[in-house]
Amino acid sequence: MKTLPPGLQEHLDSGVTTLCWCWKLVRADGVVLGFTDHDEPVTFDGVAYEAVTGFTGTAVQTDLGLNVPNMDVQGALRSDQLTEEELAAGLWDNAVVELYRVNWQDTSQRVLMRKGTVGEVRRGNFTFMAELRGLAHELNQEMGRLYSYSCDADLGDWRCKVNLNDPNLKGSGAVLQVLSTDRWFQVTGLDSYRAKLFTGGKLTWTSGANEGHSSEVRLHARRTGGVQIELWVPTGSRVEVGDTFEVTAGCDKQLGTCRYVFNNAINFRGFPWMPSNDRVIAPPSRGVNHDGGSLFGNS
């Protein structure tokens, strides 16, 4: 149950209200934006909430228990602060969102209705639709270690210990040709690296319209004509020939890759000797070791 400020409760009891919705967005890098569905800007707590035509929210449904209360916000790409390029580049992914109900004639009369994060963003030609996820969404995230064949560490983190600043695992180059949309390129500067080394790695643009933005590499390959890089998603802005980048190695999280590519098997964080489901439910058979010990000896 919400506890309303006395002034706001009196305003609601009057029967004639001057209320609006205000959305406050806080990006991971600290950038703060405010928007309102009122026809004039609203300001409180040092944040100016911009009046944006066509910026609306759906109804919010909240259930008992740990079900996640979600809503969508739909808006037109008309704000100078919230651009299509930033949405496409993922700069607003997981941004913190606070949703207020405010008396625009007296902004001290307001109440925080929801707090959560930005989820999936869908874009059209002129509009976007952003999913706002409630705080309970965090309870659906996997926590702790997972028992699996593959490694659950991230390449280069404190458990993996691989040095991604090693020149053998980090390269730089430039776009030689844009092959398809803004995610598949022929590049220079990576000819000395083995194919697929950068598959699954991170590419960061160091010049051009996407400077400072990073993307995950879907494929690093040697093909007719030279080295090619494909990203998982198109860049936020157009890529031009000559745009430069830095890229770090990726990992498929398999023991063989850890051992033979990174010489790091001692830090492998997977469980490659886990018995399969067939082995677990198999009945005893003559000559097969079922004493609970390793099925692979000292492998």
C-alpha positions in Angstrom: 0.0 0.0 0.0 1.3 3.5 -1.0 1.6 6.2 1.7 0.7 9.5 0.0 2.0 12.9 1.1 -0.8 14.8 3.0 -1.0 17.4 0.2 -1.4 14.9 -2.5 -4.1 13.0 -0.6 -6.0 16.2 -0.2 -5.6 17.0 -3.9 -7.0 13.5 -4.8 -9.9 14.0 -2.3 -10.9 17.3 -4.0 -12.3 15.4 -7.0 -10.5 17.7 -9.5 -6.9 16.8 -10.1 -3.9 18.1 -12.1 -1.9 14.9 -12.3 0.7 13.7 -14.8 3.2 10.8 -15.2 6.9 11.4 -15.0 9.6 8.9 -16.0 13.2 9.3 -14.7 15.9 7.2 -16.4 19.4 6.8 -15.0 21.9 5.2 -17.4 24.8 3.0 -16.2 27.2 5.8 -17.0 25.3 8.2 -14.8 23.4 10.1 -17.5 20.0 11.1 -16.2 16.9 12.0 -18.3 13.4 12.9 -17.4 10.2 12.7 -19.5 6.5 13.5 -18.7 3.2 13.0 -20.5 2.2 16.6 -19.5 2.2 19.2 -22.2 4.8 21.4 -20.4 8.1 20.5 -18.7 8.0 19.5 -15.0 10.9 19.9 -12.7 11.7 18.4 -9.2 14.7 17.1 -7.3 17.0 18.8 -9.8 15.7 16.8 -12.8 13.8 18.5 -15.7 11.2 16.2 -17.1 10.8 17.0 -20.8 7.3 17.2 -22.3 7.4 14.7 -25.2 4.4 14.3 -27.5 3.4 10.7 -27.9 5.3 9.4 -24.8 2.8 7.1 -23.1 2.7 4.1 -20.8 0.6 1.0 -20.7 -1.3 -0.1 -17.7 0.7 -1.8 -14.9 -0.5 -5.2 -13.6 0.8 -6.3 -10.2 0.1 -9.8 -8.8 0.6 -11.3 -5.4 3.7 -13.3 -4.8 6.9 -12.9 -6.8 5.4 -12.3 -10.3 7.2 -9.5 -12.1 5.1 -6.4 -12.6 5.9 -5.1 -16.1 4.7 -2.3 -18.2 5.7 -0.8 -21.6 6.4 2.8 -22.5 5.9 3.9 -26.1 7.3 7.1 -27.5 8.2 9.0 -30.6 11.9 9.5 -31.4 11.6 13.2 -31.2 13.7 14.0 -28.1 17.2 15.5 -28.6 18.2 13.6 -25.5 16.9 10.1 -26.4 18.1 9.2 -29.9 17.5 6.2 -32.1 21.3 5.7 -32.3 21.7 5.4 -28.5 18.8 2.9 -28.3 20.3 0.8 -31.0 23.7 0.9 -29.4 22.3 -0.5 -26.2 23.3 2.5 -24.1 19.9 2.4 -22.3 19.8 -1.3 -21.7 19.2 -2.0 -17.9 18.9 1.7 -17.2 17.2 2.4 -13.8 13.6 3.7 -14.3 11.5 5.6 -11.6 7.9 6.2 -12.4 6.2 9.1 -10.5 2.6 10.3 -10.2 2.9 14.1 -9.8 0.7 17.1 -9.3 2.1 19.4 -12.0 0.8 22.5 -10.2 2.7 21.6 -7.0 5.5 19.0 -7.7 6.0 18.5 -3.9 2.8 16.5 -4.2 4.1 13.4 -5.8 4.6 9.7 -5.1 7.0 7.0 -6.5 4.8 4.4 -8.1 7.3 2.0 -9.7 11.0 1.4 -9.9 12.8 -1.0 -12.2 15.0 -1.3 -15.2 14.7 -1.0 -19.0 14.3 -4.4 -20.6 13.7 -5.2 -24.3 13.5 -2.2 -26.6 11.7 -2.5 -29.9 12.1 0.2 -32.6 10.0 1.2 -35.6 10.6 3.8 -38.2 9.6 6.7 -36.0 8.8 5.2 -32.6 10.1 2.9 -29.9 8.6 0.6 -27.3 10.6 0.0 -24.1 9.7 -2.7 -21.6 10.0 -1.6 -18.0 10.9 -4.5 -15.6 10.0 -4.4 -11.9 12.5 -5.0 -9.1 11.2 -8.6 -8.8 12.8 -9.3 -12.2 16.2 -9.6 -10.5 14.9 -12.6 -8.6 14.6 -14.5 -11.9 18.3 -14.1 -12.6 20.6 -17.0 -12.2 22.9 -16.6 -9.1 26.0 -18.4 -8.1 27.8 -21.1 -10.0 26.2 -23.5 -12.5 27.3 -27.1 -13.0 27.8 -27.6 -16.7 30.3 -28.9 -19.2 31.3 -25.4 -20.2 33.2 -22.8 -18.2 31.0 -20.3 -16.2 33.8 -17.6 -15.9 34.1 -14.7 -18.3 37.3 -14.5 -20.3 39.7 -12.3 -18.5 37.9 -12.0 -15.2 39.4 -12.7 -11.8 38.6 -16.4 -11.9 39.7 -16.9 -15.5 43.0 -14.9 -15.1 43.7 -14.6 -18.8 45.4 -11.3 -19.6 43.3 -9.7 -22.4 46.0 -6.9 -22.8 48.3 -9.6 -24.2 49.1 -8.4 -27.8 48.4 -12.0 -28.9 44.8 -11.6 -27.7 44.1 -8.0 -28.6 44.2 -6.4 -32.0 43.2 -3.3 -33.8 42.2 -2.6 -37.4 40.1 -0.6 -39.7 37.1 -1.2 -41.9 38.1 -2.0 -45.5 34.6 -2.7 -46.9 31.1 -2.8 -45.4 29.7 -6.1 -46.7 26.1 -6.1 -45.4 24.3 -3.6 -43.3 26.3 -2.2 -40.4 27.4 -5.5 -38.7 29.5 -7.3 -41.3 32.8 -5.9 -42.5 36.0 -6.8 -44.3 38.9 -5.4 -42.2 42.6 -4.7 -42.2 45.0 -5.2 -39.3 44.0 -8.7 -38.2 45.9 -10.8 -40.8 48.4 -12.2 -38.3 45.8 -13.6 -35.9 44.4 -17.1 -36.1 40.9 -17.4 -37.5 38.0 -17.4 -35.0 40.3 -16.0 -32.2 38.0 -12.9 -31.9 34.7 -14.9 -32.2 32.7 -14.1 -29.1 35.1 -11.2 -28.2 34.4 -7.5 -27.8 34.9 -4.9 -30.5 35.1 -1.3 -29.5 35.1 1.5 -32.1 37.9 4.0 -31.8 36.8 6.4 -34.5 33.8 7.2 -36.7 30.1 7.8 -35.7 30.2 4.8 -33.3 33.3 5.9 -31.4 33.3 4.6 -27.9 30.5 2.0 -28.5 31.2 -1.7 -28.1 29.6 -4.8 -29.6 30.0 -8.6 -29.3 31.7 -10.3 -32.2 29.6 -13.1 -33.8 32.2 -14.3 -36.2 35.9 -13.7 -37.0 36.9 -15.5 -40.2 39.4 -15.7 -43.0 37.6 -15.7 -46.4 38.4 -14.9 -50.0 39.5 -11.3 -50.1 40.7 -11.1 -46.5 39.7 -11.1 -42.9 36.0 -10.5 -42.0 34.3 -9.5 -38.8 30.6 -10.0 -38.2 28.8 -8.5 -35.2 25.7 -9.9 -33.5 23.7 -6.8 -33.9 24.0 -3.8 -36.3 25.8 -0.7 -34.9 23.8 2.3 -33.8 25.2 4.6 -36.4 26.4 4.0 -40.0 29.9 2.4 -40.3 32.2 3.9 -43.0 35.3 2.7 -44.7 38.3 3.7 -42.6 36.5 3.5 -39.2 39.0 2.0 -36.7 38.4 -0.4 -33.8 40.0 -2.5 -31.1 39.0 -6.1 -30.6 39.7 -8.6 -27.8 39.7 -12.4 -28.0 36.6 -14.4 -27.3 36.1 -17.9 -25.8 33.6 -20.7 -26.5 34.1 -21.8 -22.9 35.2 -25.4 -23.8 38.1 -27.1 -22.1 39.9 -27.7 -25.3 39.9 -24.0 -26.1 41.0 -23.1 -22.6 43.9 -25.6 -22.8 45.2 -25.2 -26.4 44.3 -21.6 -27.2 44.8 -19.8 -23.9 47.1 -22.4 -22.1 44.8 -21.9 -19.1 43.3 -25.2 -18.3 44.3 -24.9 -14.6 41.7 -22.1 -14.3 38.9 -23.8 -16.2 35.7 -23.3 -14.3 33.5 -26.0 -16.0 32.9 -29.6 -15.2 33.8 -31.5 -18.4 33.8 -34.9 -16.7 30.2 -34.7 -15.5 28.3 -37.9 -16.4 25.6 -37.5 -18.9 21.9 -38.2 -18.1 22.2 -41.6 -19.9 25.1 -42.5 -17.6 23.2 -41.5 -14.5 20.2 -43.6 -15.2 22.0 -46.6 -16.8 21.5 -49.9 -15.0 24.6 -51.7 -13.6 26.4 -53.9 -16.1 29.3 -56.4 -15.8 32.7 -54.9 -16.1 31.6 -51.2 -15.7 32.9 -49.3 -12.6 29.9 -48.0 -10.6 31.7 -47.2 -7.3 31.1 -43.5 -7.5 34.7 -42.7 -8.6 35.8 -40.9 -11.7 34.8 -42.5 -15.0 37.9 -41.1 -16.7 40.7 -42.1 -14.4 43.4 -39.4 -14.3 42.3 -37.7 -17.6 
